[in-house]
Amino acid sequence: MKLAVYGKGGIGKSTTSCNISVALSKRGKKVLQIGCDPKHDSTFTLTGFLIPTIIDTLQDKDYHYEDVWPEDVIYKGYENVDCVEAGGPPAGAGCGGYVVGETVKLLKELNAFDEYDIILFDVLGDVVCGGFAAPLNYADYCLIVTDNGFDSLFAANRISASVKEKARTHTLRLAGLIGNRTSERDLIDKYISTVPIPILEILPLIEDIRISRVKGKTLFEMSVQDKALLYVCEYYLNIADQLIAQPEGVIPKEAPDRELFSLLSDFYLNTDSMNDVKTDCKNDVNSMFI
């Protein structure tokens, strides 16, 4: 099974990906996580350091694929999750999609794709241009990480549009949304009432999820010392169980931008108690489409 995890930049997508990978491994699956961000820090929470990237390794070998061995690019992470970082082109040059393509090409040359039960692509932020939509070409399911905020749901809507487009030619489905570090879900519920998408899980608003990223440890590893975090691990295990069951998923229908702005902003304005703020915000939203 191949998974592609997307979401707005800074939403906690890599932290979520790493914990899902560990949860899948704990369920007996052999897992490979592929970071598809030029920052090459997707797997930091699993390994505790920034591993060398595939693009750097290929450059060192003058792109002689036959000179690259699995141990050159695949590193062992927590709970035996194998880790790869695609890397990226220099800033302002090249295409991230090309790098993802080279990564997949090399891993196929190494027969790596045949050795894993789960391959998880952790993809750069909310960029869904042709290049960074490339992992959707290989995925069976897309997962979208969001919170209860306007911007992250707007990004989710754009990602949904990419899934819909790719599903025309690929066996791709949207498995569902994962709400990360949120105590509320009213905007999420409002959004999925218009764009029906399953919710895989809503993770609680606890600081340890964010801190785990800084420490370079998954919640599972942190819970070894702090048993109070075990309940958080259950959220990720629940996501893993749903994925292992191979959910039906959906081909989403994204909302047009104007409709989405109106839907979410009207909901916010109708629940806000400050009339002046309501009027100003509504004027700002409307002016975007003049």
N, C-alpha and C positions, 0 to 999 in steps of 0.2 A: 504494500500500500504506500502511495506517495501523497504527502500532505504539503500544502503551501500555506504558510501563515502570513497574513497581511494585517496592516493597521496603520493608523496615523503615527507619524514619527513621534517618539517619546511616550507612547501610550503604554509601554511595558511589554512589547511584543516579544523581544528576545528573552526576557525573564520568563514570560509565559511559555515560550517554545521550549526552553531548557527544562522547565518543570514538567511539561507534558512528555518530553523525551524520557526523562527519568521515570515518570509514572508508567509509560509504555514498557520500559525495560523491566520495571518491577513486576509487570504483568507477564513477563517471560518473552518479550519480543526483542529481537536484535535490531537496534536502532542506529541510524546514521543521521546526524543533524548537519545540514549544509547552510552555512551563513552566506547570504547573498547581499552583503552590504560592504561598500568600499572601506568602511571603518574596521572591518574584519573583527568585530567584537561580539558577534552573535553567541559564540560558544564560550565566552569568558566565564560565565557562571558555572559551566560544566568543568572547565579545565583549570580555572584560576589564573590563566595567563593568555596573552594574545598569541595564538599559534600561527606559524607561517602560512601564507596563502598559496593557493594553487597557481595564481597568475605569477607570483614571485618565483615559485619553484620552476614553472615552465620557462620563465625568462632565464633563470640560472642554467637551465639545460638547453638553451637555444631552441626551445620548442620541439625538442626531440622526445616525443612521448615514450619511445621505447627505453629511454634512460631514466624514467620516473618509476619508482616503486611505491607500493601502497604506504609503506612506513614514512615516505617522504611527505605525504600530504594528509594522511589520516592519523589523528591523535586520539588517544583514549581519554574519555572524560569520566565524570562521576557515574557510578552504577553501570560501568561498562558501556556507556553511550559513546559511540565513535563520532568524531568531530572533524569537519572540514570547513575551511574558510575560502570562499572563492576569491575574495579580494576585489580589486577594481582598478580601472584605468586612472591615470593621473587626473587631478582636478581640472575640469574644463576640457578634457580631451578623451576621446574614445567613448565606448558604449558599454554600460553595465550589462546589457543583454548579451553582448558578445562574450563577456567574461563568464556569465552563467553558462552559455553554450559550450565554451571551452572546458568548463568544469565538468559538465555532464559528459562531454566527449571523452575526457581523460578517465573519469570514473568508469565509464563503459569499457574503455581500453583495459582497465585494471580488473574488469569483471566485478567491480564493487557493487553494482546495482543488483546483481544476482545473489548477493550474500546477506542481504538484509530483509527483515520482515517489514520494517517501516523506514522510509526515507522522508525526512522532514526538511523542507526548504523554509528558512526564515528570511523574509524578503524585505528589502529596504522600505521603511516608512510607508507613506501613502502615495509613492510615485508609481503610477500604473501606465507609463508610456510603454511602447512596444518592447523596449529592452527589459525593463523590470517586471513586465508581465510575462516574461519568458518562462519562469517556473510553472506557470499555469499550463504550459504546453505538456508538461510531464506529470502533472498532479492528477490524482483521482478525486481529491477533495481540497477545497479552499476553506480555511478558517479565518475569521476576521476578529481581531482583538479591538475592543472599543471601550469607552466609558460612557457615562450618562451625559456627555457634553455635546454641544452643537457641532464643533469642529470635527470630532472623531466620528460622529455619525454621518457627517457630510463626506468624510473620507471613506467610510464604510459603503456609502451609496455609490461612490465612484468605483470602488473595488468590485461591488456587485455588478456594475455595468461591464467590467472587464470579464468577470466570470460568465456572464450571459453571452458575451461575444465569443469567448473561447469555447463555450459549450456547443457552439454551432458545429465545430469541427473536431472536438475532443470529448472523450468520456469524462467530463469534469462536472462536479456538483459542488454547491456550497453547503458544507456540513452544518454551519451555523455560526452564531456570534458568541464571543466570550467577553463578558463584561469584566474589566480588570480594575480592581481597587475602587469600588464605588459603593456608596451606602444607599444610593437612590437608583431607580430604574424607570422613572416615569417617562423620560424622553426616549429611552430605548423601546419601551412598550408602545409609545406613540408612533415611533418609526416603523416597528414591525407590524403595526395594525394597518399600515399602508403598503409596506413592502414585506410580505410574509416571509420570515426567515426564522428557522429554529434557534432557540437559545440553548447553547450547550452548558453554560454555567455562568454565574455571577459571583466573582470573587470579592471577598469583603474588603473594606477600606482599612487595611492595617499597614503600619509603617514597615513591618518586617519584610513585606514583599519588595518594597523599594530598596531597603537596606541590603537585601540578599544580593542585589546587583552590585552594590558597592563592595561587598565582602568577597564577591566572586564565588558564591556558594548558592546552590539551590535551596529551596525551602526544606527539601528532604534531608539534605546534609545538615542544615542548621537545626533540624528537629532532633537529630541524634543527641545534641547537647541540651536542647530546649524542648522538652516534651510538650510544652504548651502550644507548639506550632504544628503538632501532628494533625489537628483538625483542619488546618489549611491544606495540608497535603491531600486530604480526602477530596477536596475540590478537583485537584488535578487528576487524581485516580478516577474520579467519576467521568471526567472528559475522556481519559484513556479508554475506559470501559465502553463508552458510547462509540468511539472510533473503531475499536476492535470489533464491535458488532456490525460494522459497515452500514452506517445509517443511509437511508434513502437519499437524504439531501434534497436540495432544490436547485432549479435554475431560476435565479431571482429576476424580478422585473424592477429595475431601478426607477426611482422617482425623478422626473425632470427637475433641474436645479431650481427653477422658480417655485415649483410646487413644494419642494423640500424646504426651501427657505421659509415659505409661507407656513407650512405645516409646523415646523419646529419653533419658529419665532412667535407665531400666534399662540402656540401652547404655552411658551414661556411668558408672553405678555399677559395672557389670561389668568396666569397664576401669580403674577407679581403684584404686590400691593401698592407700588409707587406709580401713580398715574403719569407723572411727568416722564419717568423713565420709559414707561410703555410707549408713550407718544414719540419720544426721541428715537427709541430703538426701531419702532415700526417705520418711521420716516427714513432711517438709515438703510433698512433692509429694502424698502421700496425704491430708494434712489439707486440701488445697485443695478436695477433693471431698466432704468430710464435711458 
